């Protein structure tokens, strides 16, 4: 879950819990949410973090801008 830099930790936690509960209720499958800010995403792309490659290959966008496009915009 990519969040704007000005979102509070409480807001992030509330949203992540809502997503997790919703996915599990709708699909019956466990769901893990990985949260990071836009600034942190840029840092990971610049560091060539292996997680970025994983997101390019496996991420599923549920809502909002496509993560692959954002990663490519930042040089991934």
C-alpha positions as CSV (number, residue, x, y, z in Angstrom):
1,X,0.0,0.0,0.0
2,X,1.6,3.2,-1.1
3,X,0.5,6.2,1.0
4,X,1.1,9.9,0.6
5,X,3.9,11.3,2.9
6,X,1.4,13.3,5.0
7,X,-0.8,10.4,6.1
8,X,-0.6,9.7,9.9
9,X,0.5,6.3,11.2
10,X,-3.0,5.8,12.7
11,X,-4.6,6.5,9.3
12,X,-2.2,4.0,7.7
13,X,-3.0,1.3,10.3
14,X,-6.7,1.8,10.0
15,X,-6.6,1.6,6.2
16,X,-4.3,-1.5,6.2
17,X,-6.6,-3.3,8.7
18,X,-9.6,-2.5,6.6
19,X,-7.9,-3.8,3.4
20,X,-6.8,-7.0,5.1
21,X,-10.1,-7.7,6.7
22,X,-12.0,-7.0,3.4
23,X,-9.8,-9.2,1.3
24,X,-10.0,-12.1,3.8
25,X,-13.8,-11.7,4.0
26,X,-14.3,-11.4,0.2
27,X,-11.9,-14.2,-0.8
28,X,-11.3,-16.4,2.2
29,X,-7.6,-15.9,1.6
30,X,-5.1,-14.4,4.0
31,X,-3.8,-11.0,3.0
32,X,-0.6,-9.2,3.9
33,X,-0.3,-5.4,3.3
34,X,3.1,-3.9,2.8
35,X,2.9,-0.1,3.5
36,X,5.3,2.5,2.5
37,X,5.3,6.3,1.7
38,X,6.1,7.8,-1.6
39,X,9.4,9.0,-0.3
40,X,10.3,5.6,0.9
41,X,9.4,4.1,-2.5
42,X,11.8,6.5,-4.2
43,X,14.5,5.5,-1.7
44,X,14.0,1.8,-2.4
45,X,14.1,2.4,-6.2
46,X,17.4,4.4,-5.9
47,X,18.9,1.7,-3.7
48,X,18.0,-1.0,-6.2
49,X,16.2,-2.9,-3.4
50,X,15.2,-6.5,-4.4
51,X,11.7,-5.8,-3.2
52,X,11.2,-3.4,-6.1
53,X,11.9,-6.1,-8.6
54,X,9.4,-8.3,-6.8
55,X,6.8,-5.6,-7.1
56,X,7.5,-5.1,-10.8
57,X,6.9,-8.8,-11.3
58,X,4.0,-9.6,-8.9
59,X,2.2,-6.5,-7.6
60,X,-1.5,-6.2,-8.1
61,X,-3.0,-2.7,-8.0
62,X,-6.4,-2.7,-6.3
63,X,-7.0,1.1,-6.3
64,X,-5.2,4.2,-7.4
65,X,-2.2,4.6,-9.7
66,X,-0.6,1.5,-11.0
67,X,2.5,0.6,-8.9
68,X,4.5,-0.6,-12.0
69,X,4.0,2.8,-13.7
70,X,5.1,4.6,-10.5
71,X,8.1,2.4,-10.2
72,X,9.1,3.0,-13.8
73,X,8.6,6.8,-13.4
74,X,11.1,6.7,-10.6
75,X,13.7,4.7,-12.6
76,X,13.0,1.1,-11.6
